[in-house]
Amino acid sequence: MTLENQFSRRQRNLLTVLQLLDTNGALSAKQLSEMTNLSVVSINKLIDVLSQNNLIDLNFINTRGRRAKIYQINYKNVNLGLIQISQVNSEIIVDYSLTDLSGETLQKATLRKKIDSISEILNFIKEQTQSNKPYKLIVGVSGDEMEDIMQLSDVSILEGINLSKALKISTEVDSIIINDVNAATLGSATQLKQNQNSAVGIYFPKDFGPGVGIVINNQLITGADGLAGEIVYSSINQNSEIQQQITDHLQNIIAFLNPNLVTVYIDELNFSAFQITQIIQTLHRNLPLHQNYRLDFNRNFQQDYLLGLATIGKNDYFEILSSN
């Protein structure tokens, strides 16, 4: 086996251990060994590597009169800067949350005003990061970053901007730019334990067109051009009644992808329980063979959005740490 392959295998094992601890909470070396088919000796070596980065907490539990070591992730050791940028009429809203790796908020600030220049957004974010620099900025926006340039954004001031580069120059912190619906879909799928299966989120904002996020095997699917989920380009009649549009979009999603979970974000539309029941009944009538998907109309978009941003930041940190 080459040295490169040895490193690759160790990196995969480190990431697996992190993911198991993240999913299951506190585990012993023996439990990790059984879950990974690695020896306890190998697990202890991996734990030592993670402990050197202050990412693992050691505790003890009593089992049959003996004290056993258990390990868990120290989420508080690393901070993330979560940024949500949106536009309501002519006002730009920038929400900044400093969180730990678990997404627990440590600091929060909001900028809401009419803005003529991207520099006002950058100065606000720079001000938030000066006293407590995060590991990375995870930035959620509507639209997509294609070839490093923001395109198709509902936030007009961001169009044509290399947002990652601008943030790096302003704050000296690296960033990840992510579509808002993609982030919310990942947040929902993670919390509902469907991120290892297939999950779809569809968001119907009040003042803009709908968007879709797709998660398969814990990976966001963005497509060859980064445009997966831009359903405003679908053939569904956007002039039809909104309940009919929602039903048609959901029928297409379920028929094409047959997902385990579909999260429907219509909290801004004030739909009644009767309208939601009508949508569900129509889907059951039109798709009688599709039995095993779950439809969830009850989740809050903003909460899932923030959770998704934190999850993306945490996963990125795990992958970087494992590869070093």
Secondary structure, 3 states (H helix, E strand, C coil): CCHHHHHHHHHHHHHHHHHHHHHHCCECHHHHHHHHCCCHHHHHHHHHHHHHCCCEEEEEEEECCEEEEEEEECHHHCEEEEEEEEEECCEEEEEEEEEECCCCEEEEEEEEECCCCHHHHHHHHHHHHHCCCCCEEEEEECCEEECCEEECCCCHHHCCCCHHHHHHHHHCCCEEEEEHHHHHHHHHHHHCCCCCCEEEEEECCCCCCCEEEEEECCEECCCCCCCCCCHHHCCCCCCCCHHHHHHHHHHHHHHHHCCCEEEEECCCCCCCHHHHHHHHHHHHHHCCCCCCCEEECCCCHHHHHHHHHHHHHHHHHHHHHHHC
